[in-house]
């Protein structure tokens, strides 16, 4: 449950100093590209804030989003976020089960009415009145509606909750939709990715707790701090793209030399996420650095875009966008990708 | 194709270090003139490892170095230019979680927060009380 103590008092009880909070705020401010001076303001705001009640609902999902957030579980800088929130309901992580678990959700909803954050991972099934996915005898649809009613805001983590994701892929037998198609009267923040980057989830939560408002969002309601630039913009292989040097297969000389993976289907130019900068597994690597093209997992309809290994210069299926037969070199490709980006910015989520 | 260009870490000098040096110089002049502190977030800049090394080499090391054990390790040192501090926070795997050049008289991370002072004073009083009670207990037991 949310507590009356401030986070500063609570952390002091755990032996976590204000210096630790300042270090954490510096880390988050750096992640979110806030001015360095913002870290002091953030640390002070966090110290004065109350522990934030969070209800986490998991619907049509694979638990990868939860895995991403909780994977490293040492008392480290990266997971200090768990001291800032009171995770009042999460049916995978909580010790309680059955009636006791549901009672915890209902109690949190009552005690923190209008103040709790609702985190959702997974899409929502609408077919057959949502009968395809139920928890504790009620459909995901019903649980989402009743829990969202008293929420301060909704955070859709993962591409399934944000845009429908894999359950939404053709032929979508369960009628899966994103949270935003069910809940239309609450602020919604989308943190997409399959799974999303842990730092993007933690940073957004910390910002919300410190400043009581969402960070700046893009046209798909994603925090610009993490989704403001494309993978391609920040890719270390970009110089090869500019010079028209492309790997033609996964084991040719170009691939061994680390050339651009555009022709092998890389969706980096049309994918907005922070993989190329924050990377994965504590900053070790990201798919392109490991030799595989970007799948575009943080974008709507990524599963139905005509094939992971088909270059962007061929038809992309659902969007109808087509980048014609320009030679895959230098400026021509740059112009084509720019055209595609413009098309993307004009389009809506496209998840109908 | 140079081998450097293949490396994601990048051992190429891109010129960013020179630009950062100029910015530090401006911040330092401002600190001297007005006392106003400033900072540069190095993580937000496209620094290659070679750029970082170049910057570190130019700034050098000054009189103060500190290692912090605060939710993981941190390294803080004053560079050869008084008032220019390098602050490096490390994450769980020892990777750089954040890295800042602070242009200030003392970096905030080194100063003790008043709330921590208050908590420490209370804890110390508690220890003194416990020691006193324990001494009384021993005396009573001996008597």
Interface residues (C-beta under 8 A of the other chain):
Chain A: X8 X12 X16 X17 X18 X19 X20 X22 X23 X24 X26 X27 X29 X30 X31 X33 X35 X36 X37 X40 X47 X72 X74 X75 X76 X77 X78 X80 X236 X239 X240 X245 X257 X258 X282 X283 X284 X289
Chain B: X1 X5 X6 X8 X10 X39 X40 X41 X43 X44 X68 X70 X71 X72 X74 X87 X89 X91 X92 X93 X95 X96 X97 X98 X99 X100 X102 X108 X109 X112 X113 X115 X116 X119
